[in-house]
Amino acid sequence: MIPLGPQLQACNRSPKAAHDMQYLWECTQKVLDKLWELNGAIPIVDDIVMGWDYLRAILDRDIKKHDIVLMVLLDSPQLYENKELDCWMYIWVILNLPPQKWYRKLHVLPSGFIPSPNKPKNLDSFLFPGFHHLTALQHEGLPMWDPLTDSRYISGLYLIFTTADVPSLIYWDGMVRHSGKNGCRLYCGIQGCCKENSTHYYPALLCPHDHIVSGGHHGDIKALEVPQGGSTEYVNNLKKIVSIHNQTQWDKMKTETGLTKPPLILGLHPTRSLGVPLCMTTDVMHLTGNLSDLLLSLWCGTLSVSPNDDKSTWDWAMFKDNDLWISHGEDVKKAGVHLPGVQQCQVNALLSALPELDDSAKGLPHGSIDLGDGYALRKRLKYSILPDAQVTQAIRNYLPVSEELPRITKQARLLLPNGQIARSAWREALKPPHQLQVSHNVKFTLDNKVHVSEVQYFTQVATQLHPEQQGDWTFHNIAIMKLYSEPDTELLKLSSQVLAASTLLNQIITAYMHNITPLKEHCKTLEMQLFKVAVEHDILKATLDQLAASLGSSTPLPLGSIKAAEMYPKMQFWTQTKYNEWTNTTEAHGNHWWKLTYLEDGDGNTILDDLLKGIHKKIQGIWAKLVEKDMAPKTWGKGACLHPHLQGIHISPAGQERLETGLAMQQQLSWMVLE
């Protein structure tokens, strides 16, 4: 076993590494702001921070700013091409890093190796030391140093996913194999179907018309209506399987519940992982290969079948004709140049395996035009031109009426912030077919609708901000494009929204590559958010005033007042920043009441349980009234930190005991009502 803690500390020793480790938290804040703007909707899911399980852990404060989010991977690689060896290993992947760095050798942390030649009989015994170490770090925290600020802090470790291929997933989840009756890796509750007198179950969603086997039957289930993973029956079924005392009952219960044992990861800190079965994942990589093999076997009529299955009735097996199969292969080969990035993927795979071959120059090539924010124009025409009539009209639609049409210079490529290159039909049309890299078809939004177009070329149009004055020119970065028609609706329907066929129209339009419009829209968004903040602040203030009055408080001090600190010198007054910093120290975790340290009486002592229960009960009553009057914030966890200037409130049951809560009272308000 290789300890995880020292490896994580080493990964944060340089300023560049520490900056990369901040990626996850920074993206999380952007997503939360977007959720607030869109009322809880996530338009695009392309990163772990868009997942609701992760966001729920963030809002519940199970994952904090300095915490490290981990994913563990278990596999048994074949070390030799012609020799099978059961060598097992498991590794850690740091999800705080940018996704493109997750699987770089520098950032993959080995944890343990299980040597060959024999397959381990009890894999948990090999995994236990590494997970015992992880559990200890979760309970005690991992001391870290931040080279960016030259400060120290305590980091918590959060295990979000356990991954493996399908055969190996059973070692993480304690479930039956994928061929079992309840073989879903996510424990969705859908039972498989089996043939008569067979113990091999298949995850078929549709019920066979003329083949029903007792105990392996369910009605038709639509693919888009499959239940989410994490069945609520998991805990009850786990209790059943551990209460069995003989092999016969265990075999029967295993088939019915899909469980074989309690998984090892149940021993982790309950608030430091998603838990079972939410942390379980699927094997998408092998699914792609298996589906390809099954579909090709069906189309070619080579799939193994039962004796009573007549392949001559397979009207879908069109590739049984070998000549048609060869002809189809030639068509696929010719279509390869029209698949964006195929050649680049091959190059990237080679450079990943042999990085020493990467001798590409760093920075922008000579002659490039840096547009800022990661955009750059490349490969330009050596002289300027007057565009043809169609392009002229499209540019005139963009320019102010008084502007004269300027001469333009064609640009062939646009470098995007993610490192990809958008090309243009102008240059691609000059290449022979075997050198084509068709990546000049793009998506863009026009009038709040997504369109697809073919980029003809990129250019910059120069205009004067003040035509009456000399100089003061500005450049507008635009793409000259041809629109595609709307996709064929019938083909989209037949292909389950997979295959879209459109016709290239002879309609020229212009679109902005890089402009100021998003900034204007962002300003409007900020104005709306400011309005919402003001409204919810008023609601919170009224709520806390009512809480103080109901518990016998004198009139609450004005917001921002410093008199409270003068009146009660023994009490600790917190700001949210100061409190968050303190919770990451060893001093905080050495205090039994550390989560409630901001709740004190007039002498600076932690309040008693009875008073805390009274506050809890009253807050729940206030929350119920807010809900009843439709005044409660839609996202209470978000609303609890809307106004950072709420300094304090004093509560005196029986007119004697005073309680200072500071800004953290808002946080306690949200924590209590959610419990």
Secondary structure as a PSIPRED ss2 file (coil, helix, strand):
# PSIPRED VFORMAT (PSIPRED V4.0)

   1 M C   1.000  0.000  0.000
   2 I C   1.000  0.000  0.000
   3 P C   1.000  0.000  0.000
   4 L H   0.000  1.000  0.000
   5 G H   0.000  1.000  0.000
   6 P H   0.000  1.000  0.000
   7 Q H   0.000  1.000  0.000
   8 L H   0.000  1.000  0.000
   9 Q H   0.000  1.000  0.000
  10 A H   0.000  1.000  0.000
  11 C C   1.000  0.000  0.000
  12 N C   1.000  0.000  0.000
  13 R C   1.000  0.000  0.000
  14 S C   1.000  0.000  0.000
  15 P H   0.000  1.000  0.000
  16 K H   0.000  1.000  0.000
  17 A H   0.000  1.000  0.000
  18 A H   0.000  1.000  0.000
  19 H H   0.000  1.000  0.000
  20 D H   0.000  1.000  0.000
  21 M H   0.000  1.000  0.000
  22 Q C   1.000  0.000  0.000
  23 Y H   0.000  1.000  0.000
  24 L H   0.000  1.000  0.000
  25 W H   0.000  1.000  0.000
  26 E H   0.000  1.000  0.000
  27 C H   0.000  1.000  0.000
  28 T H   0.000  1.000  0.000
  29 Q H   0.000  1.000  0.000
  30 K H   0.000  1.000  0.000
  31 V H   0.000  1.000  0.000
  32 L H   0.000  1.000  0.000
  33 D H   0.000  1.000  0.000
  34 K H   0.000  1.000  0.000
  35 L H   0.000  1.000  0.000
  36 W H   0.000  1.000  0.000
  37 E H   0.000  1.000  0.000
  38 L C   1.000  0.000  0.000
  39 N C   1.000  0.000  0.000
  40 G C   1.000  0.000  0.000
  41 A C   1.000  0.000  0.000
  42 I C   1.000  0.000  0.000
  43 P C   1.000  0.000  0.000
  44 I C   1.000  0.000  0.000
  45 V C   1.000  0.000  0.000
  46 D C   1.000  0.000  0.000
  47 D C   1.000  0.000  0.000
  48 I H   0.000  1.000  0.000
  49 V H   0.000  1.000  0.000
  50 M H   0.000  1.000  0.000
  51 G C   1.000  0.000  0.000
  52 W H   0.000  1.000  0.000
  53 D H   0.000  1.000  0.000
  54 Y H   0.000  1.000  0.000
  55 L H   0.000  1.000  0.000
  56 R H   0.000  1.000  0.000
  57 A H   0.000  1.000  0.000
  58 I H   0.000  1.000  0.000
  59 L H   0.000  1.000  0.000
  60 D C   1.000  0.000  0.000
  61 R C   1.000  0.000  0.000
  62 D C   1.000  0.000  0.000
  63 I C   1.000  0.000  0.000
  64 K C   1.000  0.000  0.000
  65 K C   1.000  0.000  0.000
  66 H C   1.000  0.000  0.000
  67 D C   1.000  0.000  0.000
  68 I E   0.000  0.000  1.000
  69 V E   0.000  0.000  1.000
  70 L E   0.000  0.000  1.000
  71 M E   0.000  0.000  1.000
  72 V E   0.000  0.000  1.000
  73 L E   0.000  0.000  1.000
  74 L E   0.000  0.000  1.000
  75 D E   0.000  0.000  1.000
  76 S C   1.000  0.000  0.000
  77 P C   1.000  0.000  0.000
  78 Q C   1.000  0.000  0.000
  79 L C   1.000  0.000  0.000
  80 Y E   0.000  0.000  1.000
  81 E C   1.000  0.000  0.000
  82 N C   1.000  0.000  0.000
  83 K E   0.000  0.000  1.000
  84 E C   1.000  0.000  0.000
  85 L C   1.000  0.000  0.000
  86 D C   1.000  0.000  0.000
  87 C C   1.000  0.000  0.000
  88 W E   0.000  0.000  1.000
  89 M E   0.000  0.000  1.000
  90 Y E   0.000  0.000  1.000
  91 I E   0.000  0.000  1.000
  92 W E   0.000  0.000  1.000
  93 V E   0.000  0.000  1.000
  94 I E   0.000  0.000  1.000
  95 L C   1.000  0.000  0.000
  96 N C   1.000  0.000  0.000
  97 L C   1.000  0.000  0.000
  98 P C   1.000  0.000  0.000
  99 P H   0.000  1.000  0.000
 100 Q H   0.000  1.000  0.000
 101 K H   0.000  1.000  0.000
 102 W C   1.000  0.000  0.000
 103 Y C   1.000  0.000  0.000
 104 R C   1.000  0.000  0.000
 105 K C   1.000  0.000  0.000
 106 L C   1.000  0.000  0.000
 107 H C   1.000  0.000  0.000
 108 V C   1.000  0.000  0.000
 109 L E   0.000  0.000  1.000
 110 P E   0.000  0.000  1.000
 111 S E   0.000  0.000  1.000
 112 G E   0.000  0.000  1.000
 113 F E   0.000  0.000  1.000
 114 I E   0.000  0.000  1.000
 115 P C   1.000  0.000  0.000
 116 S C   1.000  0.000  0.000
 117 P C   1.000  0.000  0.000
 118 N C   1.000  0.000  0.000
 119 K C   1.000  0.000  0.000
 120 P C   1.000  0.000  0.000
 121 K C   1.000  0.000  0.000
 122 N C   1.000  0.000  0.000
 123 L H   0.000  1.000  0.000
 124 D H   0.000  1.000  0.000
 125 S H   0.000  1.000  0.000
 126 F H   0.000  1.000  0.000
 127 L H   0.000  1.000  0.000
 128 F H   0.000  1.000  0.000
 129 P H   0.000  1.000  0.000
 130 G H   0.000  1.000  0.000
 131 F H   0.000  1.000  0.000
 132 H H   0.000  1.000  0.000
 133 H H   0.000  1.000  0.000
 134 L H   0.000  1.000  0.000
 135 T H   0.000  1.000  0.000
 136 A H   0.000  1.000  0.000
 137 L H   0.000  1.000  0.000
 138 Q H   0.000  1.000  0.000
 139 H H   0.000  1.000  0.000
 140 E H   0.000  1.000  0.000
 141 G C   1.000  0.000  0.000
 142 L E   0.000  0.000  1.000
 143 P E   0.000  0.000  1.000
 144 M E   0.000  0.000  1.000
 145 W E   0.000  0.000  1.000
 146 D E   0.000  0.000  1.000
 147 P C   1.000  0.000  0.000
 148 L C   1.000  0.000  0.000
 149 T C   1.000  0.000  0.000
 150 D C   1.000  0.000  0.000
 151 S E   0.000  0.000  1.000
 152 R E   0.000  0.000  1.000
 153 Y E   0.000  0.000  1.000
 154 I E   0.000  0.000  1.000
 155 S E   0.000  0.000  1.000
 156 G C   1.000  0.000  0.000
 157 L E   0.000  0.000  1.000
 158 Y E   0.000  0.000  1.000
 159 L E   0.000  0.000  1.000
 160 I E   0.000  0.000  1.000
 161 F E   0.000  0.000  1.000
 162 T E   0.000  0.000  1.000
 163 T E   0.000  0.000  1.000
 164 A E   0.000  0.000  1.000
 165 D C   1.000  0.000  0.000
 166 V H   0.000  1.000  0.000
 167 P H   0.000  1.000  0.000
 168 S H   0.000  1.000  0.000
 169 L H   0.000  1.000  0.000
 170 I H   0.000  1.000  0.000
 171 Y H   0.000  1.000  0.000
 172 W H   0.000  1.000  0.000
 173 D H   0.000  1.000  0.000
 174 G C   1.000  0.000  0.000
 175 M E   0.000  0.000  1.000
 176 V C   1.000  0.000  0.000
 177 R C   1.000  0.000  0.000
 178 H C   1.000  0.000  0.000
 179 S C   1.000  0.000  0.000
 180 G C   1.000  0.000  0.000
 181 K C   1.000  0.000  0.000
 182 N C   1.000  0.000  0.000
 183 G C   1.000  0.000  0.000
 184 C C   1.000  0.000  0.000
 185 R C   1.000  0.000  0.000
 186 L C   1.000  0.000  0.000
 187 Y C   1.000  0.000  0.000
 188 C C   1.000  0.000  0.000
 189 G C   1.000  0.000  0.000
 190 I C   1.000  0.000  0.000
 191 Q C   1.000  0.000  0.000
 192 G C   1.000  0.000  0.000
 193 C E   0.000  0.000  1.000
 194 C E   0.000  0.000  1.000
 195 K C   1.000  0.000  0.000
 196 E C   1.000  0.000  0.000
 197 N C   1.000  0.000  0.000
 198 S C   1.000  0.000  0.000
 199 T C   1.000  0.000  0.000
 200 H C   1.000  0.000  0.000
 201 Y E   0.000  0.000  1.000
 202 Y E   0.000  0.000  1.000
 203 P C   1.000  0.000  0.000
 204 A C   1.000  0.000  0.000
 205 L C   1.000  0.000  0.000
 206 L C   1.000  0.000  0.000
 207 C C   1.000  0.000  0.000
 208 P C   1.000  0.000  0.000
 209 H C   1.000  0.000  0.000
 210 D C   1.000  0.000  0.000
 211 H C   1.000  0.000  0.000
 212 I C   1.000  0.000  0.000
 213 V C   1.000  0.000  0.000
 214 S C   1.000  0.000  0.000
 215 G C   1.000  0.000  0.000
 216 G C   1.000  0.000  0.000
 217 H C   1.000  0.000  0.000
 218 H C   1.000  0.000  0.000
 219 G C   1.000  0.000  0.000
 220 D C   1.000  0.000  0.000
 221 I C   1.000  0.000  0.000
 222 K C   1.000  0.000  0.000
 223 A H   0.000  1.000  0.000
 224 L H   0.000  1.000  0.000
 225 E H   0.000  1.000  0.000
 226 V C   1.000  0.000  0.000
 227 P C   1.000  0.000  0.000
 228 Q C   1.000  0.000  0.000
 229 G C   1.000  0.000  0.000
 230 G C   1.000  0.000  0.000
 231 S C   1.000  0.000  0.000
 232 T C   1.000  0.000  0.000
 233 E C   1.000  0.000  0.000
 234 Y H   0.000  1.000  0.000
 235 V H   0.000  1.000  0.000
 236 N H   0.000  1.000  0.000
 237 N H   0.000  1.000  0.000
 238 L H   0.000  1.000  0.000
 239 K H   0.000  1.000  0.000
 240 K H   0.000  1.000  0.000
 241 I H   0.000  1.000  0.000
 242 V H   0.000  1.000  0.000
 243 S C   1.000  0.000  0.000
 244 I C   1.000  0.000  0.000
 245 H C   1.000  0.000  0.000
 246 N C   1.000  0.000  0.000
 247 Q H   0.000  1.000  0.000
 248 T H   0.000  1.000  0.000
 249 Q H   0.000  1.000  0.000
 250 W H   0.000  1.000  0.000
 251 D H   0.000  1.000  0.000
 252 K H   0.000  1.000  0.000
 253 M H   0.000  1.000  0.000
 254 K H   0.000  1.000  0.000
 255 T H   0.000  1.000  0.000
 256 E H   0.000  1.000  0.000
 257 T H   0.000  1.000  0.000
 258 G C   1.000  0.000  0.000
 259 L E   0.000  0.000  1.000
 260 T C   1.000  0.000  0.000
 261 K C   1.000  0.000  0.000
 262 P C   1.000  0.000  0.000
 263 P C   1.000  0.000  0.000
 264 L H   0.000  1.000  0.000
 265 I H   0.000  1.000  0.000
 266 L H   0.000  1.000  0.000
 267 G H   0.000  1.000  0.000
 268 L C   1.000  0.000  0.000
 269 H C   1.000  0.000  0.000
 270 P C   1.000  0.000  0.000
 271 T C   1.000  0.000  0.000
 272 R C   1.000  0.000  0.000
 273 S E   0.000  0.000  1.000
 274 L C   1.000  0.000  0.000
 275 G C   1.000  0.000  0.000
 276 V C   1.000  0.000  0.000
 277 P C   1.000  0.000  0.000
 278 L C   1.000  0.000  0.000
 279 C C   1.000  0.000  0.000
 280 M E   0.000  0.000  1.000
 281 T C   1.000  0.000  0.000
 282 T C   1.000  0.000  0.000
 283 D C   1.000  0.000  0.000
 284 V H   0.000  1.000  0.000
 285 M H   0.000  1.000  0.000
 286 H H   0.000  1.000  0.000
 287 L H   0.000  1.000  0.000
 288 T H   0.000  1.000  0.000
 289 G H   0.000  1.000  0.000
 290 N H   0.000  1.000  0.000
 291 L H   0.000  1.000  0.000
 292 S H   0.000  1.000  0.000
 293 D H   0.000  1.000  0.000
 294 L H   0.000  1.000  0.000
 295 L H   0.000  1.000  0.000
 296 L H   0.000  1.000  0.000
 297 S H   0.000  1.000  0.000
 298 L H   0.000  1.000  0.000
 299 W H   0.000  1.000  0.000
 300 C H   0.000  1.000  0.000
 301 G C   1.000  0.000  0.000
 302 T C   1.000  0.000  0.000
 303 L C   1.000  0.000  0.000
 304 S C   1.000  0.000  0.000
 305 V C   1.000  0.000  0.000
 306 S C   1.000  0.000  0.000
 307 P C   1.000  0.000  0.000
 308 N C   1.000  0.000  0.000
 309 D C   1.000  0.000  0.000
 310 D C   1.000  0.000  0.000
 311 K H   0.000  1.000  0.000
 312 S H   0.000  1.000  0.000
 313 T H   0.000  1.000  0.000
 314 W C   1.000  0.000  0.000
 315 D C   1.000  0.000  0.000
 316 W C   1.000  0.000  0.000
 317 A C   1.000  0.000  0.000
 318 M H   0.000  1.000  0.000
 319 F H   0.000  1.000  0.000
 320 K H   0.000  1.000  0.000
 321 D C   1.000  0.000  0.000
 322 N H   0.000  1.000  0.000
 323 D H   0.000  1.000  0.000
 324 L H   0.000  1.000  0.000
 325 W H   0.000  1.000  0.000
 326 I H   0.000  1.000  0.000
 327 S H   0.000  1.000  0.000
 328 H H   0.000  1.000  0.000
 329 G H   0.000  1.000  0.000
 330 E H   0.000  1.000  0.000
 331 D H   0.000  1.000  0.000
 332 V H   0.000  1.000  0.000
 333 K H   0.000  1.000  0.000
 334 K H   0.000  1.000  0.000
 335 A H   0.000  1.000  0.000
 336 G H   0.000  1.000  0.000
 337 V H   0.000  1.000  0.000
 338 H H   0.000  1.000  0.000
 339 L C   1.000  0.000  0.000
 340 P C   1.000  0.000  0.000
 341 G C   1.000  0.000  0.000
 342 V H   0.000  1.000  0.000
 343 Q H   0.000  1.000  0.000
 344 Q H   0.000  1.000  0.000
 345 C H   0.000  1.000  0.000
 346 Q H   0.000  1.000  0.000
 347 V H   0.000  1.000  0.000
 348 N H   0.000  1.000  0.000
 349 A H   0.000  1.000  0.000
 350 L H   0.000  1.000  0.000
 351 L H   0.000  1.000  0.000
 352 S H   0.000  1.000  0.000
 353 A H   0.000  1.000  0.000
 354 L C   1.000  0.000  0.000
 355 P H   0.000  1.000  0.000
 356 E H   0.000  1.000  0.000
 357 L H   0.000  1.000  0.000
 358 D C   1.000  0.000  0.000
 359 D C   1.000  0.000  0.000
 360 S C   1.000  0.000  0.000
 361 A C   1.000  0.000  0.000
 362 K C   1.000  0.000  0.000
 363 G C   1.000  0.000  0.000
 364 L C   1.000  0.000  0.000
 365 P C   1.000  0.000  0.000
 366 H C   1.000  0.000  0.000
 367 G C   1.000  0.000  0.000
 368 S C   1.000  0.000  0.000
 369 I E   0.000  0.000  1.000
 370 D E   0.000  0.000  1.000
 371 L E   0.000  0.000  1.000
 372 G E   0.000  0.000  1.000
 373 D C   1.000  0.000  0.000
 374 G C   1.000  0.000  0.000
 375 Y E   0.000  0.000  1.000
 376 A E   0.000  0.000  1.000
 377 L E   0.000  0.000  1.000
 378 R E   0.000  0.000  1.000
 379 K E   0.000  0.000  1.000
 380 R E   0.000  0.000  1.000
 381 L C   1.000  0.000  0.000
 382 K C   1.000  0.000  0.000
 383 Y C   1.000  0.000  0.000
 384 S C   1.000  0.000  0.000
 385 I E   0.000  0.000  1.000
 386 L C   1.000  0.000  0.000
 387 P C   1.000  0.000  0.000
 388 D C   1.000  0.000  0.000
 389 A H   0.000  1.000  0.000
 390 Q H   0.000  1.000  0.000
 391 V H   0.000  1.000  0.000
 392 T H   0.000  1.000  0.000
 393 Q H   0.000  1.000  0.000
 394 A H   0.000  1.000  0.000
 395 I H   0.000  1.000  0.000
 396 R H   0.000  1.000  0.000
 397 N H   0.000  1.000  0.000
 398 Y H   0.000  1.000  0.000
 399 L C   1.000  0.000  0.000
 400 P C   1.000  0.000  0.000
 401 V C   1.000  0.000  0.000
 402 S C   1.000  0.000  0.000
 403 E C   1.000  0.000  0.000
 404 E C   1.000  0.000  0.000
 405 L C   1.000  0.000  0.000
 406 P C   1.000  0.000  0.000
 407 R C   1.000  0.000  0.000
 408 I E   0.000  0.000  1.000
 409 T C   1.000  0.000  0.000
 410 K C   1.000  0.000  0.000
 411 Q E   0.000  0.000  1.000
 412 A E   0.000  0.000  1.000
 413 R E   0.000  0.000  1.000
 414 L E   0.000  0.000  1.000
 415 L E   0.000  0.000  1.000
 416 L C   1.000  0.000  0.000
 417 P C   1.000  0.000  0.000
 418 N C   1.000  0.000  0.000
 419 G C   1.000  0.000  0.000
 420 Q C   1.000  0.000  0.000
 421 I E   0.000  0.000  1.000
 422 A E   0.000  0.000  1.000
 423 R C   1.000  0.000  0.000
 424 S C   1.000  0.000  0.000
 425 A H   0.000  1.000  0.000
 426 W H   0.000  1.000  0.000
 427 R H   0.000  1.000  0.000
 428 E H   0.000  1.000  0.000
 429 A C   1.000  0.000  0.000
 430 L C   1.000  0.000  0.000
 431 K C   1.000  0.000  0.000
 432 P C   1.000  0.000  0.000
 433 P H   0.000  1.000  0.000
 434 H H   0.000  1.000  0.000
 435 Q H   0.000  1.000  0.000
 436 L C   1.000  0.000  0.000
 437 Q C   1.000  0.000  0.000
 438 V C   1.000  0.000  0.000
 439 S C   1.000  0.000  0.000
 440 H C   1.000  0.000  0.000
 441 N E   0.000  0.000  1.000
 442 V E   0.000  0.000  1.000
 443 K E   0.000  0.000  1.000
 444 F E   0.000  0.000  1.000
 445 T E   0.000  0.000  1.000
 446 L E   0.000  0.000  1.000
 447 D C   1.000  0.000  0.000
 448 N C   1.000  0.000  0.000
 449 K E   0.000  0.000  1.000
 450 V E   0.000  0.000  1.000
 451 H E   0.000  0.000  1.000
 452 V E   0.000  0.000  1.000
 453 S E   0.000  0.000  1.000
 454 E E   0.000  0.000  1.000
 455 V E   0.000  0.000  1.000
 456 Q E   0.000  0.000  1.000
 457 Y E   0.000  0.000  1.000
 458 F E   0.000  0.000  1.000
 459 T E   0.000  0.000  1.000
 460 Q E   0.000  0.000  1.000
 461 V E   0.000  0.000  1.000
 462 A E   0.000  0.000  1.000
 463 T E   0.000  0.000  1.000
 464 Q E   0.000  0.000  1.000
 465 L C   1.000  0.000  0.000
 466 H C   1.000  0.000  0.000
 467 P C   1.000  0.000  0.000
 468 E C   1.000  0.000  0.000
 469 Q C   1.000  0.000  0.000
 470 Q C   1.000  0.000  0.000
 471 G C   1.000  0.000  0.000
 472 D C   1.000  0.000  0.000
 473 W E   0.000  0.000  1.000
 474 T E   0.000  0.000  1.000
 475 F E   0.000  0.000  1.000
 476 H E   0.000  0.000  1.000
 477 N E   0.000  0.000  1.000
 478 I E   0.000  0.000  1.000
 479 A E   0.000  0.000  1.000
 480 I E   0.000  0.000  1.000
 481 M E   0.000  0.000  1.000
 482 K E   0.000  0.000  1.000
 483 L E   0.000  0.000  1.000
 484 Y E   0.000  0.000  1.000
 485 S C   1.000  0.000  0.000
 486 E C   1.000  0.000  0.000
 487 P C   1.000  0.000  0.000
 488 D C   1.000  0.000  0.000
 489 T H   0.000  1.000  0.000
 490 E H   0.000  1.000  0.000
 491 L H   0.000  1.000  0.000
 492 L H   0.000  1.000  0.000
 493 K H   0.000  1.000  0.000
 494 L H   0.000  1.000  0.000
 495 S C   1.000  0.000  0.000
 496 S C   1.000  0.000  0.000
 497 Q C   1.000  0.000  0.000
 498 V C   1.000  0.000  0.000
 499 L C   1.000  0.000  0.000
 500 A C   1.000  0.000  0.000
 501 A C   1.000  0.000  0.000
 502 S C   1.000  0.000  0.000
 503 T C   1.000  0.000  0.000
 504 L E   0.000  0.000  1.000
 505 L E   0.000  0.000  1.000
 506 N E   0.000  0.000  1.000
 507 Q E   0.000  0.000  1.000
 508 I E   0.000  0.000  1.000
 509 I E   0.000  0.000  1.000
 510 T E   0.000  0.000  1.000
 511 A E   0.000  0.000  1.000
 512 Y E   0.000  0.000  1.000
 513 M C   1.000  0.000  0.000
 514 H C   1.000  0.000  0.000
 515 N C   1.000  0.000  0.000
 516 I C   1.000  0.000  0.000
 517 T H   0.000  1.000  0.000
 518 P H   0.000  1.000  0.000
 519 L H   0.000  1.000  0.000
 520 K H   0.000  1.000  0.000
 521 E H   0.000  1.000  0.000
 522 H H   0.000  1.000  0.000
 523 C H   0.000  1.000  0.000
 524 K H   0.000  1.000  0.000
 525 T H   0.000  1.000  0.000
 526 L H   0.000  1.000  0.000
 527 E H   0.000  1.000  0.000
 528 M H   0.000  1.000  0.000
 529 Q H   0.000  1.000  0.000
 530 L H   0.000  1.000  0.000
 531 F H   0.000  1.000  0.000
 532 K H   0.000  1.000  0.000
 533 V H   0.000  1.000  0.000
 534 A H   0.000  1.000  0.000
 535 V H   0.000  1.000  0.000
 536 E H   0.000  1.000  0.000
 537 H H   0.000  1.000  0.000
 538 D H   0.000  1.000  0.000
 539 I H   0.000  1.000  0.000
 540 L H   0.000  1.000  0.000
 541 K H   0.000  1.000  0.000
 542 A H   0.000  1.000  0.000
 543 T H   0.000  1.000  0.000
 544 L H   0.000  1.000  0.000
 545 D H   0.000  1.000  0.000
 546 Q H   0.000  1.000  0.000
 547 L H   0.000  1.000  0.000
 548 A H   0.000  1.000  0.000
 549 A H   0.000  1.000  0.000
 550 S H   0.000  1.000  0.000
 551 L C   1.000  0.000  0.000
 552 G C   1.000  0.000  0.000
 553 S C   1.000  0.000  0.000
 554 S C   1.000  0.000  0.000
 555 T C   1.000  0.000  0.000
 556 P C   1.000  0.000  0.000
 557 L C   1.000  0.000  0.000
 558 P C   1.000  0.000  0.000
 559 L C   1.000  0.000  0.000
 560 G C   1.000  0.000  0.000
 561 S C   1.000  0.000  0.000
 562 I C   1.000  0.000  0.000
 563 K H   0.000  1.000  0.000
 564 A H   0.000  1.000  0.000
 565 A H   0.000  1.000  0.000
 566 E H   0.000  1.000  0.000
 567 M H   0.000  1.000  0.000
 568 Y C   1.000  0.000  0.000
 569 P C   1.000  0.000  0.000
 570 K C   1.000  0.000  0.000
 571 M C   1.000  0.000  0.000
 572 Q C   1.000  0.000  0.000
 573 F C   1.000  0.000  0.000
 574 W C   1.000  0.000  0.000
 575 T C   1.000  0.000  0.000
 576 Q H   0.000  1.000  0.000
 577 T H   0.000  1.000  0.000
 578 K H   0.000  1.000  0.000
 579 Y H   0.000  1.000  0.000
 580 N H   0.000  1.000  0.000
 581 E H   0.000  1.000  0.000
 582 W H   0.000  1.000  0.000
 583 T H   0.000  1.000  0.000
 584 N C   1.000  0.000  0.000
 585 T C   1.000  0.000  0.000
 586 T H   0.000  1.000  0.000
 587 E H   0.000  1.000  0.000
 588 A H   0.000  1.000  0.000
 589 H H   0.000  1.000  0.000
 590 G C   1.000  0.000  0.000
 591 N C   1.000  0.000  0.000
 592 H C   1.000  0.000  0.000
 593 W C   1.000  0.000  0.000
 594 W H   0.000  1.000  0.000
 595 K H   0.000  1.000  0.000
 596 L H   0.000  1.000  0.000
 597 T C   1.000  0.000  0.000
 598 Y C   1.000  0.000  0.000
 599 L C   1.000  0.000  0.000
 600 E E   0.000  0.000  1.000
 601 D C   1.000  0.000  0.000
 602 G C   1.000  0.000  0.000
 603 D C   1.000  0.000  0.000
 604 G C   1.000  0.000  0.000
 605 N C   1.000  0.000  0.000
 606 T E   0.000  0.000  1.000
 607 I C   1.000  0.000  0.000
 608 L C   1.000  0.000  0.000
 609 D H   0.000  1.000  0.000
 610 D H   0.000  1.000  0.000
 611 L H   0.000  1.000  0.000
 612 L H   0.000  1.000  0.000
 613 K H   0.000  1.000  0.000
 614 G H   0.000  1.000  0.000
 615 I H   0.000  1.000  0.000
 616 H H   0.000  1.000  0.000
 617 K H   0.000  1.000  0.000
 618 K H   0.000  1.000  0.000
 619 I H   0.000  1.000  0.000
 620 Q H   0.000  1.000  0.000
 621 G H   0.000  1.000  0.000
 622 I H   0.000  1.000  0.000
 623 W H   0.000  1.000  0.000
 624 A H   0.000  1.000  0.000
 625 K H   0.000  1.000  0.000
 626 L H   0.000  1.000  0.000
 627 V H   0.000  1.000  0.000
 628 E H   0.000  1.000  0.000
 629 K C   1.000  0.000  0.000
 630 D C   1.000  0.000  0.000
 631 M C   1.000  0.000  0.000
 632 A C   1.000  0.000  0.000
 633 P C   1.000  0.000  0.000
 634 K C   1.000  0.000  0.000
 635 T C   1.000  0.000  0.000
 636 W H   0.000  1.000  0.000
 637 G H   0.000  1.000  0.000
 638 K H   0.000  1.000  0.000
 639 G H   0.000  1.000  0.000
 640 A C   1.000  0.000  0.000
 641 C C   1.000  0.000  0.000
 642 L C   1.000  0.000  0.000
 643 H C   1.000  0.000  0.000
 644 P C   1.000  0.000  0.000
 645 H C   1.000  0.000  0.000
 646 L C   1.000  0.000  0.000
 647 Q C   1.000  0.000  0.000
 648 G C   1.000  0.000  0.000
 649 I C   1.000  0.000  0.000
 650 H E   0.000  0.000  1.000
 651 I E   0.000  0.000  1.000
 652 S C   1.000  0.000  0.000
 653 P H   0.000  1.000  0.000
 654 A H   0.000  1.000  0.000
 655 G H   0.000  1.000  0.000
 656 Q C   1.000  0.000  0.000
 657 E C   1.000  0.000  0.000
 658 R C   1.000  0.000  0.000
 659 L E   0.000  0.000  1.000
 660 E E   0.000  0.000  1.000
 661 T C   1.000  0.000  0.000
 662 G C   1.000  0.000  0.000
 663 L C   1.000  0.000  0.000
 664 A H   0.000  1.000  0.000
 665 M H   0.000  1.000  0.000
 666 Q H   0.000  1.000  0.000
 667 Q H   0.000  1.000  0.000
 668 Q H   0.000  1.000  0.000
 669 L H   0.000  1.000  0.000
 670 S H   0.000  1.000  0.000
 671 W H   0.000  1.000  0.000
 672 M H   0.000  1.000  0.000
 673 V H   0.000  1.000  0.000
 674 L H   0.000  1.000  0.000
 675 E C   1.000  0.000  0.000
